[in-house]
Amino acid sequence: MKLSYEQVRHIAWLARLGLSEEEVEKFSLQLSNILESFEILKQVDTANVPPATHTIPLQNVFRKDDVAESYSQAEILSNAPKQEGNCFKVQAILE
């Protein structure tokens, strides 16, 4: 499928692109090649291909979380210069 000069100009206008004459010619050829590739792909029979088929096997790529020992709340608050209940007390920075 070959795109015309006007079609490329219209696509550029929709994308809000200012194209020179050379760029219109260049993109006309490139976009036409892309559309021809899609026409070839349309001919592939995908009737027996299940949805979400992957070319490589899927595996979990996340590492296992290592739970480290934590300090108790009393130990953490023991370092606070000021406390209020179970929280650090800090000076207000907003008025």
Backbone torsions as a table, in degrees:
resi	resn	phi	psi	omega
1	MET	NA	118.7	-179.5
2	LYS	-97.4	128.2	177.1
3	LEU	-85.0	140.6	178.4
4	SER	-83.4	168.6	177.8
5	TYR	-58.4	-43.7	-178.5
6	GLU	-66.2	-37.6	178.9
7	GLN	-65.0	-42.0	178.5
8	VAL	-65.7	-41.8	176.6
9	ARG	-60.5	-41.4	179.6
10	HIS	-65.5	-42.8	177.3
11	ILE	-61.6	-42.6	178.7
12	ALA	-64.2	-38.8	178.5
13	TRP	-65.1	-42.1	178.1
14	LEU	-62.1	-36.3	179.6
15	ALA	-86.5	1.3	-178.8
16	ARG	57.1	46.8	177.9
17	LEU	-109.5	133.8	173.3
18	GLY	-95.1	111.2	-176.4
19	LEU	-110.3	142.5	173.7
20	SER	-80.4	171.6	179.4
21	GLU	-61.0	-40.0	179.8
22	GLU	-65.2	-39.1	-180.0
23	GLU	-68.7	-35.5	177.7
24	VAL	-62.7	-44.7	178.7
25	GLU	-63.2	-43.9	-178.9
26	LYS	-63.0	-48.5	-178.5
27	PHE	-71.2	-28.2	176.3
28	SER	-60.6	-46.1	179.0
29	LEU	-66.1	-46.1	-177.1
30	GLN	-65.8	-45.2	179.4
31	LEU	-66.0	-36.0	176.9
32	SER	-63.7	-40.7	177.7
33	ASN	-63.7	-39.8	178.8
34	ILE	-64.3	-44.6	179.8
35	LEU	-64.9	-35.9	176.8
36	GLU	-65.3	-36.6	177.4
37	SER	-64.2	-38.8	177.3
38	PHE	-66.8	-35.9	177.2
39	GLU	-62.5	-38.4	177.7
40	ILE	-66.3	-42.4	-179.6
41	LEU	-66.2	-27.6	178.2
42	LYS	-63.9	-23.7	-177.2
43	GLN	-79.7	-11.1	-178.7
44	VAL	-74.3	132.0	-179.7
45	ASP	-81.4	114.0	-180.0
46	THR	-114.0	20.5	-176.4
47	ALA	-62.9	-38.3	-176.1
48	ASN	-99.2	13.6	178.9
49	VAL	-93.1	119.3	-180.0
50	PRO	-69.4	152.8	179.5
51	PRO	-63.4	151.8	177.4
52	ALA	61.1	32.2	174.9
53	THR	-75.0	135.6	-178.8
54	HIS	-114.2	148.8	-179.1
55	THR	-78.0	-22.0	177.4
56	ILE	-123.5	150.2	179.8
57	PRO	-66.8	141.5	-179.6
58	LEU	-87.3	144.7	175.7
59	GLN	-147.8	157.9	179.1
60	ASN	-73.5	124.2	-177.8
61	VAL	-100.0	1.6	179.7
62	PHE	-85.6	142.4	177.5
63	ARG	-81.3	160.7	177.2
64	LYS	-74.2	136.2	177.6
65	ASP	-72.4	128.7	174.8
66	ASP	-96.0	120.0	-179.3
67	VAL	-90.8	114.7	179.4
68	ALA	-92.8	158.3	176.9
69	GLU	-65.5	146.0	-176.9
70	SER	-119.2	158.3	175.3
71	TYR	-77.2	153.6	177.4
72	SER	-77.1	163.4	-179.8
73	GLN	-63.2	-37.8	179.6
74	ALA	-64.6	-39.1	178.6
75	GLU	-65.7	-40.6	179.5
76	ILE	-65.6	-47.5	-177.5
77	LEU	-70.4	-17.8	179.3
78	SER	-66.8	-20.4	178.6
79	ASN	-89.5	-6.7	-176.8
80	ALA	-77.8	131.9	176.4
81	PRO	-65.2	-34.6	177.8
82	LYS	-137.1	142.7	178.6
83	GLN	-130.2	154.0	171.4
84	GLU	-140.0	107.9	-174.5
85	GLY	66.2	-125.7	179.0
86	ASN	-102.5	26.4	-175.1
87	CYS	-129.9	158.9	169.7
88	PHE	-71.6	141.8	174.7
89	LYS	-107.4	124.2	-178.6
90	VAL	-124.2	160.1	179.2
91	GLN	-72.0	137.5	179.5
92	ALA	-65.7	139.8	179.6
93	ILE	-109.7	-8.0	178.8
94	LEU	-113.0	146.0	178.4
95	GLU	-110.1	NA	NA
